[in-house]
Structures are given as structure tokens and as C-alpha cells.
């Protein structure tokens, strides 16, 4: 494949390997991978048993009576996907923005995985990704039902974006040990309709944690900041070793809840001018 490739994945029927611009003869292009039933529009789903065949899916080259597929058709991520991007700065967009079902999604530094709704012949999906170059952005879009997203780890130098489709999503940030230590890339969470809850879990942090909460950002020492907007609740669970937390501002539509750990904790509330005007 050449430079600056765009690869759109609508569905799979088994284990699938996708390669971007790779190899000694490949130019240093940047690949964009769109994973959604209507990619590159990226407003579709990961699974739909009710999709119908449109001749345009085959470039209008087949008469309807001779389509080489028998209906009804189950479309979706029905197998594991391995994405091997090229040497440029690559982009991955995984979108189920059109989904009407709630989903459980895990987002890590090397894969996106989840559980498909009942009725699918493949109950789970997994999108593995790596690159000979780097990743610029990795985005996940959820549907309009109540989804649960666990952000477990992120790659250094990469911007991860989680776009909630509304419906009261729960987004958990923190690894399996309830720390933020595995978050090496920046994270952006967009709650869309201000009904999402974001739980930040750092209770297992072995060190004393220092946290700063603003109206649109949360920072912990040693971890890239993550931005948030249009969420209903931000729950920060601080280190059980001890913590120092400063709240300099809050967004009008967002409730901020700080649950201090079992160690010695300090919480300071007030903006840099020592007022409460930013709250």
C-alpha cells in the first residue's frame, strides 16, 4: 500500500489482519483506520443482525437478483482484528455511534475490546493495533444507550478520545490495580449530553498522589493530563497512601466528588486568586 492510506472496515467474519503502509519499500505515509458499519462516516455500529444488502455495497456491479449473498445477513465485528499500521503518524477511529444497545468496552494501549449484544454469533470483539511508526489519535465513539467504558492504559505520545453518545455512560479511568500509572498518553472525554459519569481510580497508587482538578481537566503528578467536558459527575478516588488535591474550578453542569484514601489527605478548594469564583 502507498502513502496516506485510508482503510474502512465495515464487518469481519473471522480473524482478520489489516496492514497499512509497511515494509522497506513503503513510503513513510500515515494510515487512517475507520472501524464502523458505515465507515468512513463513522456513525454506524459494531454489530447489526438486521442490516440489508444494498447494491451500492458492490459498486452497483451486480443485478439485485444475482447478489452473491443470501439474506438475512449478520454484519459486525465477528472476529478478532489485528491492525498493523505503517511508519507514519496513524489514526484509528472505532465508532458505534449509531448503536441502540449498551456496550461494555475496554480501551488499552494495544487493543479495544468489548461484548456484543445478545443475538450475535460472536459474543465478543477485539481490535488489536500496533504501528511501525506511531499513533497520533485513537478515538472511540459510543452509542446512545448506557455504555460502560474502561480506560485501562494508554500509549505515550498518543491522544485518546472517548466520545459518549449519551444515555448515561459510565467511563472508568484506571488500570486493574486501581492506579493511573498505566496512562502514558493524553485522554479526552466528551460526555455529549452531560449524563455521563467519569470515575477516576487511583486508590492503589503506591505513592502519595498530587491532583489538580479544573473546570475541564484533571492532572495527577507523573501522568499526562486528561481533559473532560459535558459530563454529569467526576468522581476522583485518590491514593490510599496519601494525597494532596487542589480544586481550582468546576464546570457548571458537572458535579465533582473527591473520595480521599485511607492515608493522610489534604484538599484545597479555590482558584489561583484564592477565591471561589471559578467553582
N, C-alpha and C positions, 0 to 999 in steps of 0.2 A: 504494500500500500504506500501511497505517496504522502506528501506533507499535508498537515492540517486536515485530517480525515474526520468525518462525522459518521458515526455508526449508530443506527437506530435499531433497538431490539424491542420488538412487539411481543413476542412469545417464544417459548422454547418447549421442546418435547422430551428433553433428556439432557444429560451432561453436555455442556457447550463451552467451547474455548473460542474466545474472540481476541484477535491480535490487531494492534494498531500499527503505526509506523515503526518497525523494528528491523534489526539486522544491520550488518556492516554497510549495505548499500542504501539503506533507508535514510532520507534526509531528516534533519532534526525538526520535524514538524510536531504540531500539537494536536492531539486527538480529543474529540468530544464524544462521549458515550451517553446516549439517551435511552433509559430503560423505562418504558411505559407502553401501554397497548396502542396509543396514538402518537408515539414518538415521531417527529421531534416536537409536537405540540406540547407534550408532557402534561396533559390534563386527563390522562386515562387511568388505567388500573393495572394491578399485577395479576389479576385473575378475574375471568368472567366466563361463565358457562352459557351465557345467553347471547354472545356475540354472533352476528350473522355475516355471511360472506358477501362482500361487495366486489364486483368485477374490477374495480379500480385497484384493489389489492394486488392484482396480477397485471397491472398496466393496461387493462381493458383489452388484453390479447386473447382471452378465451370467451367464446359464447357462453352465456349463463348455463345452457343445457349441458355444456361439456366441462364444467368446472371439475377439476380432479380432486375434489374433496366432498365427502358426504356429510350433510348436516344431520343432527345438530353438531356444533363444533365447540369444544372446550379450548379456550385460549388462555394463556397465562404463563407464568414462570414455573413450568412443570419440571424443572430440573436445575441442578447447580450450574452456575455460570462462572467461568474464570475469565477475567478481563486482564489482558497484558498490554498496557499502553506503551507508547513509544518514548523517544528520548526528549521530547519537548515538554511544555507545561500543559498538562492534560486536565480535562474536566469530566466529571461523572455526575449525571443527573438521574436519580431514581425517583419516579413520581407515580403515586397512586392517588393523585388529587381528585380523580373522579369517583373514588371508591365510596360506596354507601355502607360498607361494613367496617367495624372496628378491627384494628390490626395490632399485633404485638411485634415490634421491630427492635432489633439490636443493631447498633451502629458502632463499629470498631475501626481500628486503624488499618485493617486489611479486608474487612467484609461488611456487608449489610445482609442481615438475615431476618426471617420472620415466619409467622404462622399464617397460612392462608385460611379463608373461611371454610366451613363445612361444605361438602359437595365437590371439592377439588380432588382429583385423583392423586395429587401430590400435596400432602398437608403442610409442607414447609418449603421455603425457598432460601437460597443463599447466593449472593453476588460477591464473589471474591475479586479483589482488584490489586494490581501492582503496576509498576512502571519502570522502564529502564531510565527514564528521566525523572520527572516529578509530577505531583498533582497540584494544580492551582486551587481548584474548588471542588468540593464534593457536597452535593445537595440531596436532601431527602424531603419529599412533599407527601404529607398525609392527606387522607380523605376527610369527608365531612362528618363522619361518625367519631365516637370516642376511641382514640388510639392511645396506645402506650408505647413510648419510645425510650429505650435505654441507651444513653450515650456512654459507652464503656471506656473507649480510648480513641485518641486522635493522633494523626501523624504530624510531626514537627514541620512547620512552614506551610501547612495547608489550612485553608479556610473551610470549615464545615458549617453548613447552613441547614437548619431544620425549619421547614415551613409548615406550620399547622394548618390543616384545612378547617379548623373549628370543631365544634361538638364536644368541647371539654376534654381535650387531650391531656394526658399526664406524661411529662417528659422528665426522666430521671437522669441526672448527670453524676457520674462517679463509677469507679470500677467495682469489681466483685468484692473487693476488700473495703468498700465504702471510703475510698480516698479519691482525690483529684490528681494523684501522681501520674496516672496514665494519660492525662490530657496534655499533649505536647503541641497540638495545633489549636488555632483560634476557633471559637464556636460562636455562631449567631443563631438565636432562636426567635422566630417571628410567630407570635400567637394568633395573628389574624383577627380573631373576633373577641379577644380579651376574655376567653373562657378557659384557657389552658393553665395548668398548674405545673410549675417547674420546681423539682426537688433536687437540691444540690447536696450531695452526701460526702462529707469529709470526716466523719466520726472516727474512721480508722487511721487517720493521719498520725504517724509516729512522732511527728514534731509539733511544736506549738504553732498553730496556724494564725496568720495575719490576713485579715479580709477587709476589703473596701467595697461597699455597696453604693452605687449611684443610681440615678433615675433610669439608666439604660445599660448598666454594666456591672459586672461583678469580677473582682480581682482577688486572687489569693497568691501570696508570695511563692515564687518558683513555678507558677503555672500561667500560661497565656490567658489574657482576659477573655471573658465571653460576654457578648452583648445580648440584650433581650429587649423585646418591645411587644406591646399589645398582649400581655399575659394577665391573668387574673391574680395569681398568687406566686410569689417567690419564697420558697422555704429553704433557708440555709441552715444546715446541720454542721456545726463547727467541730473541730478536733477535740477528742476526749483527752488529749494530752494537755490542752490549754489553748486559749485563743485570745486574740485582740481583734475586735471588729469595729469598724467605723462606718456609720451610715451617713453619707453626705447629702443624699437626695433620694426621693422616691417618685415614681410616675403616678399621676393622679388616679389611674384606673387599676393600679397594681398594689396589692397588699404584700408587705414584706414581713416575713416571720423568721426570727432568728432563734434557733434552739441551740443553746450553748451546751458543750460537752461536760464531762464529769470532772475535768481539771479546773484550774484557776482561769477565770474568764473575765474579760473587760469588754464592755460595749459602750461606744461613744456615739452619740447622735447629734448631728449638727453639721452645717456646711462649712467651707473654709473661712467664712467670715464670722464663724461662731454664732450663727442664727439658725432658726428652724424654718426659714423661708423656703428652702428647697424641698421640704417634706410635704 
